[in-house]
Amino acid sequence: MRAVVFEEYGDRSVLHVQDRPAPVPGPGQALVLVEASGVNFMDVYQRTGTYQVALPAVLGSEGAGTVLSFAGDVEGFAPGDRVAWTTIPGSHAEQALVPADRLVPVPEGVSTEQAAAAILQGLTAHYLTHDSFAVRPGDAVLVHAAAGGMGQLLTRLVTHLGGRVVATASTPEKRAVAEANGAVAAVPYGDALDAVREFTDGRGVDAVYDGVGKDTFDTSLAALRPRGSLVLFGASSGKVPPFDPLRLMAGSYSLTRPTLAHFIAARHELLERSETLFGWIADGVLDIPITGRYPLDAVADAYAALEGRESTGKLLLIP
Ligand SMILES: NC(=O)c1ccc[n+]([C@@H]2O[C@H](COP(=O)([O-])OP(=O)(O)OC[C@H]3O[C@@H](n4cnc5c(N)ncnc54)[C@H](OP(=O)(O)O)[C@@H]3O)[C@@H](O)[C@H]2O)c1
């Protein structure tokens, strides 16, 4: 089977497609046929060594497809079932091993591609809007990079929950995408504080969802109302430099830096969040904007689009 492999950390040139023996499931594992696998910043952090992994490694952290086989019996699943998974390494391949207790059933009404595109970012958008900062009707929220994969889901969900989104994005085209998803205002990054003041009568936003990191952190803090929440969930522009907690005293702000794995660690939590997410997709509450599909051989092009700020919405590899 073919897989996207890297043997050392580096830029996209370290990625290559390799023929390898099909993996063999051990106890508690499923062998899955990968029909689609999402392109994520997590994979960039792993490839560049920001997140350390055992090398050589197969890239890719999420996907959806069909169960091929198990080692022994696994309760609740059978070969041929449509499934999705997330935060499982080795997903940019024709076949992958997934612990059976990490498999999520894909219901009717959700395509395999939608499931692959939604599972990592959709579950993230779920916990960010329900746990990291639980959005209530009337809340004003700043969402950075609002035309991106995470940004579009957050804008839709915050709006669905009754919140109002002030969005940032780098180009007029991306800002139009943010407004189409429900943002009350979409502005360039440099205009974020003015827009926040205007839409909150000078008060500041209740929360900021910041996946950009280094370049937006100061703006995010400055945009908060007293006792507001800064949810820093990524670093697409780079890591935020060391930070003096005393800065939070300016408004008794809350700062959290969450990661998906802690919000789906228990199987019941993984299943409950997935059921809600797939329900939203089946009911049309959440539209997953798949904007690019790439074969394994074009993996570097997919990551060039993501890292180069060319993409909006979700990119998929189709093994
Ligand atoms: N903590 C978690 O559980 C979790 C889970 C999933 C994703 N994430 C994080 O969420 C963030 C967004 O991920 P995504 O996959 O949805 O990506 P994305 O938002 O589709 O793409 C990144 C966007 O960030 C903006 N950006 C600003 N400065 C940038 C720079 N210097 N280089 C590249 N992009 C820059 C760009 O939008 P503009 O052109 O509009 O500026 C770009 O399109 C990432 O930081 C990722 O790590 C976190």
The ligand as a MOL file (V3000), in Angstrom:
LIG
                    3D

  0  0  0     0  0            999 V3000
M  V30 BEGIN CTAB
M  V30 COUNTS 48 52 0 0 0
M  V30 BEGIN ATOM
M  V30 1 N -6.0900 23.0040 19.4840 0
M  V30 2 C -6.7750 22.1790 18.7250 0
M  V30 3 O -7.4410 21.2620 19.2480 0
M  V30 4 C -6.7490 22.3650 17.2400 0
M  V30 5 C -7.4120 21.4700 16.3970 0
M  V30 6 C -7.4470 21.7560 15.0220 0
M  V30 7 C -6.7860 22.8690 14.5170 0
M  V30 8 N -6.1120 23.6670 15.3730 0 CHG=1
M  V30 9 C -5.4180 24.8810 14.8990 0
M  V30 10 O -6.3240 25.6880 14.1910 0
M  V30 11 C -5.5830 26.5540 13.3380 0
M  V30 12 C -6.2610 26.5880 11.9860 0
M  V30 13 O -6.1060 25.3020 11.3790 0
M  V30 14 P -6.7340 25.0010 9.9530 0
M  V30 15 O -6.2610 23.6600 9.5650 0
M  V30 16 O -8.1840 25.3100 9.9910 0 CHG=-1
M  V30 17 O -5.9960 26.0510 9.0390 0
M  V30 18 P -6.6320 27.2530 8.2210 0
M  V30 19 O -7.2470 28.2130 9.1940 0
M  V30 20 O -7.4550 26.7250 7.1260 0
M  V30 21 O -5.3420 27.9080 7.5920 0
M  V30 22 C -4.5630 28.7760 8.3700 0
M  V30 23 C -4.9870 30.2220 8.1620 0
M  V30 24 O -4.3130 31.0080 9.1300 0
M  V30 25 C -4.1320 32.2910 8.6320 0
M  V30 26 N -2.7500 32.7310 8.8390 0
M  V30 27 C -2.3970 33.8800 9.4430 0
M  V30 28 N -1.0690 34.0060 9.4410 0
M  V30 29 C -0.5560 32.9210 8.8180 0
M  V30 30 C 0.7720 32.4930 8.4950 0
M  V30 31 N 1.8420 33.2210 8.8320 0
M  V30 32 N 0.9160 31.3190 7.8280 0
M  V30 33 C -0.1430 30.5710 7.4940 0
M  V30 34 N -1.4300 30.9330 7.7770 0
M  V30 35 C -1.6260 32.1040 8.4320 0
M  V30 36 C -4.4530 32.2400 7.1280 0
M  V30 37 O -5.7090 32.8860 6.9250 0
M  V30 38 P -5.6570 34.4260 6.4190 0
M  V30 39 O -5.0120 34.3890 5.0740 0
M  V30 40 O -7.0770 34.8510 6.4040 0
M  V30 41 O -4.8160 35.1580 7.4360 0
M  V30 42 C -4.5520 30.7620 6.8220 0
M  V30 43 O -5.4560 30.4980 5.7840 0
M  V30 44 C -4.1510 26.0050 13.3100 0
M  V30 45 O -3.3490 26.8200 14.1330 0
M  V30 46 C -4.2990 24.6260 13.9230 0
M  V30 47 O -3.1540 24.1900 14.5780 0
M  V30 48 C -6.0840 23.4420 16.7120 0
M  V30 END ATOM
M  V30 BEGIN BOND
M  V30 1 1 1 2
M  V30 2 2 2 3
M  V30 3 1 2 4
M  V30 4 1 4 5
M  V30 5 2 4 48
M  V30 6 2 5 6
M  V30 7 1 6 7
M  V30 8 2 7 8
M  V30 9 1 8 9
M  V30 10 1 8 48
M  V30 11 1 9 10
M  V30 12 1 9 46
M  V30 13 1 10 11
M  V30 14 1 11 12
M  V30 15 1 11 44
M  V30 16 1 12 13
M  V30 17 1 13 14
M  V30 18 2 14 15
M  V30 19 1 14 16
M  V30 20 1 14 17
M  V30 21 1 17 18
M  V30 22 2 18 19
M  V30 23 1 18 20
M  V30 24 1 18 21
M  V30 25 1 21 22
M  V30 26 1 22 23
M  V30 27 1 23 24
M  V30 28 1 23 42
M  V30 29 1 24 25
M  V30 30 1 25 26
M  V30 31 1 25 36
M  V30 32 1 26 27
M  V30 33 1 26 35
M  V30 34 2 27 28
M  V30 35 1 28 29
M  V30 36 1 29 30
M  V30 37 2 29 35
M  V30 38 1 30 31
M  V30 39 2 30 32
M  V30 40 1 32 33
M  V30 41 2 33 34
M  V30 42 1 34 35
M  V30 43 1 36 37
M  V30 44 1 36 42
M  V30 45 1 37 38
M  V30 46 2 38 39
M  V30 47 1 38 40
M  V30 48 1 38 41
M  V30 49 1 42 43
M  V30 50 1 44 45
M  V30 51 1 44 46
M  V30 52 1 46 47
M  V30 END BOND
M  V30 END CTAB
M  END
